[in-house]
Amino acid sequence: MKYIVFLFCSLCFISLYGQKTEEITINNNTIKSIVIEDDAIFKININSTSIKTIKITSKIEGEYSKRTHILTQINNDILTITSAYPKLTNKTDDKLNAHKVHSIEIVLEVPKNLSLYIKSAIASAKISGTYKNLILELNQGNAQVLKFIGNATINTHNGNITLETNNAKIKAKTKTGIIESEKITQATNKIKIASINGNIKIYKTKN
């Protein structure tokens, strides 16, 4: 009887908190910039490759996963990515409580040398590859910028920042955290890193 009860509870849990995966492919060679400004997405992973298309894969979990979607809009040469989900029935402005109901991850494969602008209150971001310019503004989440080539401005409030690059002029500061840095060759690319409470680690890209 105990096993029957356990199985029933498990099935109820799976039914209540569903999961789905969506894929979007965009064939538009005029896109030069990607903007992600969303406080429901909690994990962002972007990698630049030699492909000419933009591929977006989303993993959505939670009570309203079936009614939650990733939205894309192209205006001139800018691709904007946001999420759409039902409003919570309980009265709360706490974005972290909303995160408990909606768990959204997105993975992007993009052409090299695009510009990225990412802003989120809860998201952690992992950015890899070659970009014209990266602006990353995170509140709670961590920032990992790996094998990076390009110009960048990376700001966090509480999140840690990890940068991996070979050649760049780097300025880094943190108010209460710790900075650890390997020697990076000076170059024309400029990278500015700042955090209030997070630690900053700078490494030379390893082949």
C-alpha positions, 0 to 999 in steps of 0.5 A, spaced: 500 500 500 505 504 501 508 503 494 501 505 491 501 511 495 508 513 493 507 512 486 500 516 486 504 522 489 509 522 484 505 522 478 501 528 481 508 531 482 510 530 475 503 532 472 503 539 476 510 541 474 511 539 467 517 540 463 517 542 455 523 544 450 522 548 444 526 550 438 526 556 434 531 557 428 532 564 425 535 565 418 536 572 417 543 575 415 541 582 417 541 581 424 547 584 428 545 585 435 541 580 440 537 583 446 535 579 452 532 583 457 527 578 462 526 577 469 523 570 468 529 567 465 534 564 470 539 561 465 542 563 459 547 560 455 550 563 448 555 560 444 558 563 437 560 558 431 561 559 424 553 557 423 549 563 419 543 562 423 541 563 430 538 557 434 534 558 440 533 552 445 528 553 451 527 548 457 521 550 461 519 547 467 514 549 472 506 549 474 505 553 467 510 550 463 505 549 457 502 556 457 509 559 457 513 561 451 519 564 448 518 570 444 522 573 438 521 579 435 526 582 429 526 590 428 531 592 423 537 589 425 536 587 432 533 580 435 529 581 441 528 575 446 523 575 451 518 570 455 511 570 456 507 567 461 501 567 465 501 572 471 501 569 478 494 569 481 497 571 488 499 578 489 506 579 489 512 583 486 517 578 488 521 576 482 524 570 486 517 567 488 515 568 480 522 564 479 519 558 483 513 557 479 517 558 472 523 555 470 526 558 464 533 556 461 535 558 454 541 556 449 543 560 443 547 558 437 549 564 434 554 567 428 560 570 430 561 578 431 554 579 433 553 584 439 549 582 445 545 586 450 543 582 456 539 584 463 536 580 468 534 580 475 535 573 477 539 570 471 546 567 470 549 567 464 555 563 460 557 566 454 563 563 449 566 565 443 567 571 438 563 578 439 563 585 436 560 587 443 557 584 449 554 588 455 552 584 461 548 586 467 546 581 472 543 582 479 543 575 483 546 571 477 553 569 476 557 571 469 561 566 465 565 569 459 569 564 456 574 563 450 572 570 449 574 575 443 571 582 443 569 588 447 565 587 453 562 591 459 560 586 465 556 588 471 553 584 477 550 586 483 551 579 487 554 574 482 561 572 481 564 574 474 569 569 471 572 572 464 577 567 460 580 571 454 587 572 451 588 579 448 584 585 451 585 591 455 581 589 462 579 594 467 576 590 473 573 592 480 569 589 486 567 593 492 566 587 497 569 581 493 576 579 491 579 579 484 584 574 482 587 575 475 592 572 470 596 576 466 593 578 459 596 581 453 594 588 452 590 589 445 585 593 442 579 590 445 576 593 451 573 589 457 570 593 463 568 588 469 565 591 475 561 587 481 558 590 488 559 583 492 561 578 487 568 575 486 572 576 479 577 571 476 580 573 470 584 567 466 588 566 460 584 562 455 587 555 454 587 551 448 
